[in-house]
Amino acid sequence: MTLMKKCRIVAVLAFLIAIASLGISYASLNTTKKIVGIATVQETKTSLKIDNYKKSQIDERINSVVGTPSMKANVLKFDCSLKTIGDYCALDFEIINDGSYAAKVTSLFIDLPGAENKPVSYEIKGINAEDVLKVEEVKNVSLVITYNDYPREEWEEIQEINIENIQFRVDYDKE
């Protein structure tokens, strides 16, 4: 046999082996692609949200929350107008774990823009940093901002304190 015939035989054999390999690969791929039945994959997330707010009445004084508070996920925003000492802004609301994991509160943040160096204090009741909320657990929370008494001269008038865009935020992480 000549060298040319040997090369042709080897080429034909290589071609036949390549075609057989492609056929086997295709058949194998087709059998592994088939999925039988229905699978439902649920989204897993960690999520806390603020919901169901209402102005709360502590005593006979007027609750000084101005306008309608707004909520977006884990943030509550509202305005407050404190006219005299003892006035307050009070909101009751719920913090709800609407995720699929327990959520650990990492911090509670409140921003009172424009109230720096003013006789204003706040109190948060019903939740603390480091609290863990189980799935679908609801915490009832109260936020109270108060106009405190302060040292002043007898002739000095009490100034109204308007705090706009107060922001309360609850930060959290997967437990």
Rosetta constraint file for C-alpha pairs under 8 A:
AtomPair CA 1 CA 5 HARMONIC 6.36 0.50
AtomPair CA 1 CA 6 HARMONIC 6.92 0.50
AtomPair CA 2 CA 6 HARMONIC 6.50 0.50
AtomPair CA 3 CA 7 HARMONIC 6.28 0.50
AtomPair CA 4 CA 8 HARMONIC 6.36 0.50
AtomPair CA 5 CA 9 HARMONIC 6.24 0.50
AtomPair CA 6 CA 10 HARMONIC 6.18 0.50
AtomPair CA 7 CA 11 HARMONIC 6.06 0.50
AtomPair CA 8 CA 12 HARMONIC 6.12 0.50
AtomPair CA 9 CA 13 HARMONIC 6.16 0.50
AtomPair CA 10 CA 14 HARMONIC 6.11 0.50
AtomPair CA 11 CA 15 HARMONIC 6.11 0.50
AtomPair CA 12 CA 16 HARMONIC 6.21 0.50
AtomPair CA 13 CA 17 HARMONIC 6.16 0.50
AtomPair CA 14 CA 18 HARMONIC 6.14 0.50
AtomPair CA 15 CA 19 HARMONIC 6.31 0.50
AtomPair CA 16 CA 20 HARMONIC 6.18 0.50
AtomPair CA 17 CA 21 HARMONIC 6.11 0.50
AtomPair CA 18 CA 22 HARMONIC 6.25 0.50
AtomPair CA 19 CA 23 HARMONIC 6.31 0.50
AtomPair CA 20 CA 24 HARMONIC 6.27 0.50
AtomPair CA 21 CA 25 HARMONIC 6.09 0.50
AtomPair CA 22 CA 26 HARMONIC 6.10 0.50
AtomPair CA 23 CA 27 HARMONIC 6.21 0.50
AtomPair CA 24 CA 28 HARMONIC 6.11 0.50
AtomPair CA 25 CA 29 HARMONIC 6.08 0.50
AtomPair CA 26 CA 30 HARMONIC 6.20 0.50
AtomPair CA 27 CA 31 HARMONIC 6.44 0.50
AtomPair CA 28 CA 32 HARMONIC 6.40 0.50
AtomPair CA 29 CA 33 HARMONIC 6.28 0.50
AtomPair CA 30 CA 34 HARMONIC 7.03 0.50
AtomPair CA 44 CA 99 HARMONIC 7.20 0.50
AtomPair CA 44 CA 100 HARMONIC 5.48 0.50
AtomPair CA 44 CA 101 HARMONIC 7.40 0.50
AtomPair CA 45 CA 99 HARMONIC 5.25 0.50
AtomPair CA 45 CA 100 HARMONIC 5.48 0.50
AtomPair CA 45 CA 101 HARMONIC 6.51 0.50
AtomPair CA 46 CA 97 HARMONIC 7.86 0.50
AtomPair CA 46 CA 98 HARMONIC 7.73 0.50
AtomPair CA 46 CA 99 HARMONIC 4.66 0.50
AtomPair CA 46 CA 100 HARMONIC 6.13 0.50
AtomPair CA 46 CA 101 HARMONIC 5.44 0.50
AtomPair CA 46 CA 102 HARMONIC 7.09 0.50
AtomPair CA 46 CA 103 HARMONIC 6.17 0.50
AtomPair CA 46 CA 173 HARMONIC 6.97 0.50
AtomPair CA 46 CA 174 HARMONIC 5.75 0.50
AtomPair CA 47 CA 97 HARMONIC 5.84 0.50
AtomPair CA 47 CA 98 HARMONIC 5.64 0.50
AtomPair CA 47 CA 99 HARMONIC 4.51 0.50
AtomPair CA 47 CA 100 HARMONIC 7.82 0.50
AtomPair CA 47 CA 103 HARMONIC 7.05 0.50
AtomPair CA 47 CA 172 HARMONIC 7.91 0.50
AtomPair CA 48 CA 73 HARMONIC 7.06 0.50
AtomPair CA 48 CA 74 HARMONIC 6.01 0.50
AtomPair CA 48 CA 95 HARMONIC 6.53 0.50
AtomPair CA 48 CA 96 HARMONIC 5.50 0.50
AtomPair CA 48 CA 97 HARMONIC 4.54 0.50
AtomPair CA 48 CA 98 HARMONIC 6.00 0.50
AtomPair CA 48 CA 99 HARMONIC 6.95 0.50
AtomPair CA 48 CA 103 HARMONIC 7.29 0.50
AtomPair CA 48 CA 170 HARMONIC 7.98 0.50
AtomPair CA 48 CA 172 HARMONIC 7.33 0.50
AtomPair CA 49 CA 72 HARMONIC 7.71 0.50
AtomPair CA 49 CA 73 HARMONIC 4.57 0.50
AtomPair CA 49 CA 74 HARMONIC 4.52 0.50
AtomPair CA 49 CA 75 HARMONIC 7.72 0.50
AtomPair CA 49 CA 95 HARMONIC 5.61 0.50
AtomPair CA 49 CA 96 HARMONIC 5.33 0.50
AtomPair CA 49 CA 97 HARMONIC 6.59 0.50
AtomPair CA 49 CA 98 HARMONIC 7.04 0.50
AtomPair CA 50 CA 71 HARMONIC 6.64 0.50
AtomPair CA 50 CA 72 HARMONIC 7.45 0.50
AtomPair CA 50 CA 73 HARMONIC 6.04 0.50
AtomPair CA 50 CA 74 HARMONIC 5.32 0.50
AtomPair CA 50 CA 75 HARMONIC 6.73 0.50
AtomPair CA 50 CA 76 HARMONIC 6.96 0.50
AtomPair CA 50 CA 93 HARMONIC 6.90 0.50
AtomPair CA 50 CA 94 HARMONIC 5.68 0.50
AtomPair CA 50 CA 95 HARMONIC 4.65 0.50
AtomPair CA 50 CA 96 HARMONIC 6.37 0.50
AtomPair CA 51 CA 71 HARMONIC 7.15 0.50
AtomPair CA 51 CA 93 HARMONIC 6.09 0.50
AtomPair CA 51 CA 94 HARMONIC 5.31 0.50
AtomPair CA 51 CA 95 HARMONIC 6.46 0.50
AtomPair CA 51 CA 96 HARMONIC 7.32 0.50
AtomPair CA 52 CA 93 HARMONIC 5.37 0.50
AtomPair CA 52 CA 94 HARMONIC 5.95 0.50
AtomPair CA 53 CA 91 HARMONIC 6.52 0.50
AtomPair CA 53 CA 92 HARMONIC 5.47 0.50
AtomPair CA 53 CA 93 HARMONIC 4.04 0.50
AtomPair CA 53 CA 94 HARMONIC 6.86 0.50
AtomPair CA 54 CA 91 HARMONIC 5.66 0.50
AtomPair CA 54 CA 92 HARMONIC 5.40 0.50
AtomPair CA 54 CA 93 HARMONIC 6.43 0.50
AtomPair CA 55 CA 63 HARMONIC 7.16 0.50
AtomPair CA 55 CA 65 HARMONIC 7.33 0.50
AtomPair CA 55 CA 90 HARMONIC 5.93 0.50
AtomPair CA 55 CA 91 HARMONIC 4.62 0.50
AtomPair CA 55 CA 92 HARMONIC 6.27 0.50
AtomPair CA 56 CA 63 HARMONIC 7.22 0.50
AtomPair CA 56 CA 90 HARMONIC 5.50 0.50
AtomPair CA 56 CA 91 HARMONIC 5.43 0.50
AtomPair CA 56 CA 92 HARMONIC 6.02 0.50
AtomPair CA 57 CA 61 HARMONIC 7.84 0.50
AtomPair CA 57 CA 62 HARMONIC 7.60 0.50
AtomPair CA 57 CA 63 HARMONIC 6.42 0.50
AtomPair CA 57 CA 90 HARMONIC 7.30 0.50
AtomPair CA 58 CA 90 HARMONIC 7.82 0.50
AtomPair CA 61 CA 87 HARMONIC 6.94 0.50
AtomPair CA 62 CA 87 HARMONIC 7.04 0.50
AtomPair CA 62 CA 88 HARMONIC 7.48 0.50
AtomPair CA 63 CA 87 HARMONIC 7.27 0.50
AtomPair CA 63 CA 88 HARMONIC 5.78 0.50
AtomPair CA 63 CA 89 HARMONIC 5.22 0.50
AtomPair CA 63 CA 90 HARMONIC 6.35 0.50
AtomPair CA 64 CA 80 HARMONIC 5.75 0.50
AtomPair CA 64 CA 81 HARMONIC 5.49 0.50
AtomPair CA 64 CA 82 HARMONIC 6.22 0.50
AtomPair CA 64 CA 87 HARMONIC 6.99 0.50
AtomPair CA 64 CA 88 HARMONIC 5.86 0.50
AtomPair CA 64 CA 89 HARMONIC 4.83 0.50
AtomPair CA 64 CA 90 HARMONIC 7.69 0.50
AtomPair CA 65 CA 78 HARMONIC 7.30 0.50
AtomPair CA 65 CA 79 HARMONIC 6.06 0.50
AtomPair CA 65 CA 80 HARMONIC 4.65 0.50
AtomPair CA 65 CA 81 HARMONIC 6.62 0.50
AtomPair CA 65 CA 89 HARMONIC 5.08 0.50
AtomPair CA 65 CA 90 HARMONIC 7.00 0.50
AtomPair CA 66 CA 78 HARMONIC 7.27 0.50
AtomPair CA 66 CA 79 HARMONIC 5.26 0.50
AtomPair CA 66 CA 80 HARMONIC 5.30 0.50
AtomPair CA 66 CA 81 HARMONIC 6.58 0.50
AtomPair CA 67 CA 78 HARMONIC 7.43 0.50
AtomPair CA 67 CA 79 HARMONIC 6.90 0.50
AtomPair CA 68 CA 78 HARMONIC 6.89 0.50
AtomPair CA 69 CA 76 HARMONIC 6.92 0.50
AtomPair CA 69 CA 77 HARMONIC 5.57 0.50
AtomPair CA 69 CA 78 HARMONIC 4.46 0.50
AtomPair CA 69 CA 79 HARMONIC 7.44 0.50
AtomPair CA 70 CA 76 HARMONIC 5.83 0.50
AtomPair CA 70 CA 77 HARMONIC 5.23 0.50
AtomPair CA 70 CA 78 HARMONIC 6.48 0.50
AtomPair CA 71 CA 75 HARMONIC 5.74 0.50
AtomPair CA 71 CA 76 HARMONIC 4.60 0.50
AtomPair CA 71 CA 77 HARMONIC 6.40 0.50
AtomPair CA 72 CA 76 HARMONIC 6.66 0.50
AtomPair CA 74 CA 95 HARMONIC 7.98 0.50
AtomPair CA 74 CA 169 HARMONIC 5.80 0.50
AtomPair CA 74 CA 170 HARMONIC 5.70 0.50
AtomPair CA 74 CA 171 HARMONIC 7.38 0.50
AtomPair CA 75 CA 167 HARMONIC 6.84 0.50
AtomPair CA 75 CA 168 HARMONIC 5.75 0.50
AtomPair CA 75 CA 169 HARMONIC 4.50 0.50
AtomPair CA 75 CA 170 HARMONIC 6.82 0.50
AtomPair CA 76 CA 167 HARMONIC 5.80 0.50
AtomPair CA 76 CA 168 HARMONIC 5.17 0.50
AtomPair CA 76 CA 169 HARMONIC 6.45 0.50
AtomPair CA 77 CA 165 HARMONIC 5.93 0.50
AtomPair CA 77 CA 166 HARMONIC 5.40 0.50
AtomPair CA 77 CA 167 HARMONIC 4.60 0.50
AtomPair CA 77 CA 168 HARMONIC 6.43 0.50
AtomPair CA 78 CA 164 HARMONIC 6.99 0.50
AtomPair CA 78 CA 165 HARMONIC 5.47 0.50
AtomPair CA 78 CA 166 HARMONIC 5.28 0.50
AtomPair CA 78 CA 167 HARMONIC 6.85 0.50
AtomPair CA 79 CA 162 HARMONIC 7.72 0.50
AtomPair CA 79 CA 163 HARMONIC 5.84 0.50
AtomPair CA 79 CA 164 HARMONIC 4.47 0.50
AtomPair CA 79 CA 165 HARMONIC 5.37 0.50
AtomPair CA 79 CA 166 HARMONIC 5.86 0.50
AtomPair CA 80 CA 89 HARMONIC 6.20 0.50
AtomPair CA 80 CA 162 HARMONIC 5.91 0.50
AtomPair CA 80 CA 163 HARMONIC 5.19 0.50
AtomPair CA 80 CA 164 HARMONIC 6.34 0.50
AtomPair CA 80 CA 166 HARMONIC 7.71 0.50
AtomPair CA 81 CA 89 HARMONIC 7.83 0.50
AtomPair CA 81 CA 160 HARMONIC 7.25 0.50
AtomPair CA 81 CA 161 HARMONIC 5.90 0.50
AtomPair CA 81 CA 162 HARMONIC 4.42 0.50
AtomPair CA 81 CA 163 HARMONIC 6.27 0.50
AtomPair CA 82 CA 87 HARMONIC 5.52 0.50
AtomPair CA 82 CA 88 HARMONIC 6.48 0.50
AtomPair CA 82 CA 89 HARMONIC 7.70 0.50
AtomPair CA 82 CA 146 HARMONIC 7.91 0.50
AtomPair CA 82 CA 147 HARMONIC 6.38 0.50
AtomPair CA 82 CA 160 HARMONIC 5.72 0.50
AtomPair CA 82 CA 161 HARMONIC 5.04 0.50
AtomPair CA 82 CA 162 HARMONIC 6.19 0.50
AtomPair CA 83 CA 87 HARMONIC 6.64 0.50
AtomPair CA 83 CA 159 HARMONIC 7.04 0.50
AtomPair CA 83 CA 160 HARMONIC 4.30 0.50
AtomPair CA 83 CA 161 HARMONIC 6.30 0.50
AtomPair CA 84 CA 147 HARMONIC 6.92 0.50
AtomPair CA 84 CA 158 HARMONIC 6.41 0.50
AtomPair CA 84 CA 159 HARMONIC 7.15 0.50
AtomPair CA 84 CA 160 HARMONIC 6.26 0.50
AtomPair CA 85 CA 147 HARMONIC 5.09 0.50
AtomPair CA 85 CA 148 HARMONIC 5.61 0.50
AtomPair CA 85 CA 149 HARMONIC 5.63 0.50
AtomPair CA 85 CA 158 HARMONIC 7.62 0.50
AtomPair CA 86 CA 146 HARMONIC 6.38 0.50
AtomPair CA 86 CA 147 HARMONIC 5.24 0.50
AtomPair CA 86 CA 148 HARMONIC 5.99 0.50
AtomPair CA 86 CA 149 HARMONIC 7.28 0.50
AtomPair CA 87 CA 146 HARMONIC 5.96 0.50
AtomPair CA 87 CA 147 HARMONIC 5.45 0.50
AtomPair CA 88 CA 144 HARMONIC 6.67 0.50
AtomPair CA 88 CA 145 HARMONIC 5.41 0.50
AtomPair CA 88 CA 146 HARMONIC 4.35 0.50
AtomPair CA 88 CA 147 HARMONIC 6.19 0.50
AtomPair CA 89 CA 144 HARMONIC 5.64 0.50
AtomPair CA 89 CA 145 HARMONIC 5.10 0.50
AtomPair CA 89 CA 146 HARMONIC 6.61 0.50
AtomPair CA 90 CA 142 HARMONIC 7.06 0.50
AtomPair CA 90 CA 143 HARMONIC 5.60 0.50
AtomPair CA 90 CA 144 HARMONIC 4.33 0.50
AtomPair CA 90 CA 145 HARMONIC 6.41 0.50
AtomPair CA 91 CA 142 HARMONIC 5.75 0.50
AtomPair CA 91 CA 143 HARMONIC 5.38 0.50
AtomPair CA 91 CA 144 HARMONIC 6.63 0.50
AtomPair CA 92 CA 140 HARMONIC 7.16 0.50
AtomPair CA 92 CA 141 HARMONIC 5.67 0.50
AtomPair CA 92 CA 142 HARMONIC 4.44 0.50
AtomPair CA 92 CA 143 HARMONIC 6.50 0.50
AtomPair CA 93 CA 140 HARMONIC 5.97 0.50
AtomPair CA 93 CA 141 HARMONIC 5.39 0.50
AtomPair CA 93 CA 142 HARMONIC 6.49 0.50
AtomPair CA 94 CA 138 HARMONIC 6.34 0.50
AtomPair CA 94 CA 139 HARMONIC 5.51 0.50
AtomPair CA 94 CA 140 HARMONIC 4.67 0.50
AtomPair CA 94 CA 141 HARMONIC 5.80 0.50
AtomPair CA 95 CA 138 HARMONIC 5.77 0.50
AtomPair CA 95 CA 139 HARMONIC 5.20 0.50
AtomPair CA 95 CA 140 HARMONIC 6.63 0.50
AtomPair CA 95 CA 141 HARMONIC 7.13 0.50
AtomPair CA 96 CA 133 HARMONIC 7.99 0.50
AtomPair CA 96 CA 136 HARMONIC 6.48 0.50
AtomPair CA 96 CA 137 HARMONIC 5.97 0.50
AtomPair CA 96 CA 138 HARMONIC 4.57 0.50
AtomPair CA 96 CA 139 HARMONIC 6.51 0.50
AtomPair CA 97 CA 102 HARMONIC 7.47 0.50
AtomPair CA 97 CA 103 HARMONIC 6.94 0.50
AtomPair CA 97 CA 133 HARMONIC 6.26 0.50
AtomPair CA 97 CA 134 HARMONIC 6.81 0.50
AtomPair CA 97 CA 135 HARMONIC 5.59 0.50
AtomPair CA 97 CA 136 HARMONIC 4.99 0.50
AtomPair CA 97 CA 137 HARMONIC 5.58 0.50
AtomPair CA 97 CA 138 HARMONIC 6.61 0.50
AtomPair CA 98 CA 135 HARMONIC 6.58 0.50
AtomPair CA 98 CA 136 HARMONIC 5.49 0.50
AtomPair CA 99 CA 135 HARMONIC 6.31 0.50
AtomPair CA 99 CA 136 HARMONIC 7.38 0.50
AtomPair CA 100 CA 135 HARMONIC 5.98 0.50
AtomPair CA 101 CA 134 HARMONIC 7.13 0.50
AtomPair CA 101 CA 135 HARMONIC 5.80 0.50
AtomPair CA 101 CA 174 HARMONIC 6.62 0.50
AtomPair CA 101 CA 175 HARMONIC 7.36 0.50
AtomPair CA 102 CA 132 HARMONIC 6.73 0.50
AtomPair CA 102 CA 133 HARMONIC 5.63 0.50
AtomPair CA 102 CA 134 HARMONIC 4.39 0.50
AtomPair CA 102 CA 135 HARMONIC 5.27 0.50
AtomPair CA 102 CA 174 HARMONIC 6.31 0.50
AtomPair CA 102 CA 175 HARMONIC 5.50 0.50
AtomPair CA 103 CA 132 HARMONIC 5.61 0.50
AtomPair CA 103 CA 133 HARMONIC 5.29 0.50
AtomPair CA 103 CA 134 HARMONIC 6.56 0.50
AtomPair CA 103 CA 135 HARMONIC 7.71 0.50
AtomPair CA 103 CA 172 HARMONIC 6.27 0.50
AtomPair CA 103 CA 173 HARMONIC 5.68 0.50
AtomPair CA 103 CA 174 HARMONIC 4.84 0.50
AtomPair CA 103 CA 175 HARMONIC 5.09 0.50
AtomPair CA 104 CA 130 HARMONIC 5.98 0.50
AtomPair CA 104 CA 131 HARMONIC 5.79 0.50
AtomPair CA 104 CA 132 HARMONIC 4.30 0.50
AtomPair CA 104 CA 133 HARMONIC 6.35 0.50
AtomPair CA 104 CA 172 HARMONIC 5.40 0.50
AtomPair CA 104 CA 173 HARMONIC 5.38 0.50
AtomPair CA 104 CA 174 HARMONIC 6.06 0.50
AtomPair CA 104 CA 175 HARMONIC 5.12 0.50
AtomPair CA 105 CA 128 HARMONIC 7.41 0.50
AtomPair CA 105 CA 129 HARMONIC 5.22 0.50
AtomPair CA 105 CA 130 HARMONIC 5.04 0.50
AtomPair CA 105 CA 131 HARMONIC 5.38 0.50
AtomPair CA 105 CA 132 HARMONIC 6.20 0.50
AtomPair CA 105 CA 133 HARMONIC 7.84 0.50
AtomPair CA 105 CA 170 HARMONIC 6.91 0.50
AtomPair CA 105 CA 171 HARMONIC 5.90 0.50
AtomPair CA 105 CA 172 HARMONIC 4.30 0.50
AtomPair CA 105 CA 173 HARMONIC 6.63 0.50
AtomPair CA 106 CA 129 HARMONIC 5.41 0.50
AtomPair CA 106 CA 130 HARMONIC 5.60 0.50
AtomPair CA 106 CA 170 HARMONIC 7.76 0.50
AtomPair CA 106 CA 171 HARMONIC 5.46 0.50
AtomPair CA 106 CA 172 HARMONIC 4.88 0.50
AtomPair CA 106 CA 173 HARMONIC 6.66 0.50
AtomPair CA 107 CA 128 HARMONIC 7.87 0.50
AtomPair CA 107 CA 129 HARMONIC 4.93 0.50
AtomPair CA 107 CA 130 HARMONIC 7.40 0.50
AtomPair CA 107 CA 170 HARMONIC 6.07 0.50
AtomPair CA 107 CA 171 HARMONIC 5.16 0.50
AtomPair CA 107 CA 172 HARMONIC 6.94 0.50
AtomPair CA 108 CA 128 HARMONIC 7.36 0.50
AtomPair CA 108 CA 129 HARMONIC 6.21 0.50
AtomPair CA 108 CA 168 HARMONIC 7.43 0.50
AtomPair CA 108 CA 169 HARMONIC 5.97 0.50
AtomPair CA 108 CA 170 HARMONIC 4.73 0.50
AtomPair CA 108 CA 171 HARMONIC 6.30 0.50
AtomPair CA 109 CA 167 HARMONIC 7.87 0.50
AtomPair CA 109 CA 168 HARMONIC 5.70 0.50
AtomPair CA 109 CA 169 HARMONIC 5.07 0.50
AtomPair CA 109 CA 170 HARMONIC 6.29 0.50
AtomPair CA 109 CA 171 HARMONIC 7.74 0.50
AtomPair CA 110 CA 166 HARMONIC 7.35 0.50
AtomPair CA 110 CA 167 HARMONIC 5.61 0.50
AtomPair CA 110 CA 168 HARMONIC 4.47 0.50
AtomPair CA 110 CA 169 HARMONIC 6.40 0.50
AtomPair CA 111 CA 166 HARMONIC 5.72 0.50
AtomPair CA 111 CA 167 HARMONIC 5.16 0.50
AtomPair CA 111 CA 168 HARMONIC 6.59 0.50
AtomPair CA 112 CA 116 HARMONIC 7.55 0.50
AtomPair CA 112 CA 163 HARMONIC 6.57 0.50
AtomPair CA 112 CA 164 HARMONIC 7.82 0.50
AtomPair CA 112 CA 165 HARMONIC 7.60 0.50
AtomPair CA 112 CA 166 HARMONIC 5.11 0.50
AtomPair CA 112 CA 167 HARMONIC 6.97 0.50
AtomPair CA 113 CA 163 HARMONIC 6.37 0.50
AtomPair CA 113 CA 164 HARMONIC 6.81 0.50
AtomPair CA 113 CA 165 HARMONIC 7.04 0.50
AtomPair CA 113 CA 166 HARMONIC 6.54 0.50
AtomPair CA 114 CA 162 HARMONIC 7.99 0.50
AtomPair CA 114 CA 163 HARMONIC 6.14 0.50
AtomPair CA 114 CA 164 HARMONIC 7.78 0.50
AtomPair CA 115 CA 119 HARMONIC 7.97 0.50
AtomPair CA 115 CA 120 HARMONIC 6.88 0.50
AtomPair CA 115 CA 161 HARMONIC 7.65 0.50
AtomPair CA 115 CA 163 HARMONIC 6.52 0.50
AtomPair CA 119 CA 147 HARMONIC 5.99 0.50
AtomPair CA 119 CA 148 HARMONIC 5.17 0.50
AtomPair CA 119 CA 149 HARMONIC 6.81 0.50
AtomPair CA 119 CA 150 HARMONIC 6.39 0.50
AtomPair CA 120 CA 145 HARMONIC 6.87 0.50
AtomPair CA 120 CA 146 HARMONIC 5.61 0.50
AtomPair CA 120 CA 147 HARMONIC 4.84 0.50
AtomPair CA 120 CA 148 HARMONIC 5.66 0.50
AtomPair CA 121 CA 145 HARMONIC 5.69 0.50
AtomPair CA 121 CA 146 HARMONIC 5.41 0.50
AtomPair CA 121 CA 147 HARMONIC 6.87 0.50
AtomPair CA 121 CA 148 HARMONIC 7.00 0.50
AtomPair CA 122 CA 143 HARMONIC 7.12 0.50
AtomPair CA 122 CA 144 HARMONIC 5.47 0.50
AtomPair CA 122 CA 145 HARMONIC 4.26 0.50
AtomPair CA 122 CA 146 HARMONIC 6.19 0.50
AtomPair CA 123 CA 142 HARMONIC 7.94 0.50
AtomPair CA 123 CA 143 HARMONIC 5.80 0.50
AtomPair CA 123 CA 144 HARMONIC 5.28 0.50
AtomPair CA 123 CA 145 HARMONIC 6.61 0.50
AtomPair CA 124 CA 141 HARMONIC 7.10 0.50
AtomPair CA 124 CA 142 HARMONIC 5.75 0.50
AtomPair CA 124 CA 143 HARMONIC 4.70 0.50
AtomPair CA 124 CA 144 HARMONIC 6.67 0.50
AtomPair CA 125 CA 141 HARMONIC 5.59 0.50
AtomPair CA 125 CA 142 HARMONIC 5.07 0.50
AtomPair CA 125 CA 143 HARMONIC 6.54 0.50
AtomPair CA 126 CA 139 HARMONIC 6.66 0.50
AtomPair CA 126 CA 140 HARMONIC 5.85 0.50
AtomPair CA 126 CA 141 HARMONIC 4.54 0.50
AtomPair CA 126 CA 142 HARMONIC 6.49 0.50
AtomPair CA 127 CA 131 HARMONIC 6.82 0.50
AtomPair CA 127 CA 139 HARMONIC 6.95 0.50
AtomPair CA 127 CA 140 HARMONIC 7.84 0.50
AtomPair CA 127 CA 141 HARMONIC 6.34 0.50
AtomPair CA 132 CA 175 HARMONIC 7.17 0.50
AtomPair CA 133 CA 137 HARMONIC 5.67 0.50
AtomPair CA 133 CA 138 HARMONIC 7.52 0.50
AtomPair CA 133 CA 139 HARMONIC 7.99 0.50
AtomPair CA 152 CA 156 HARMONIC 6.36 0.50
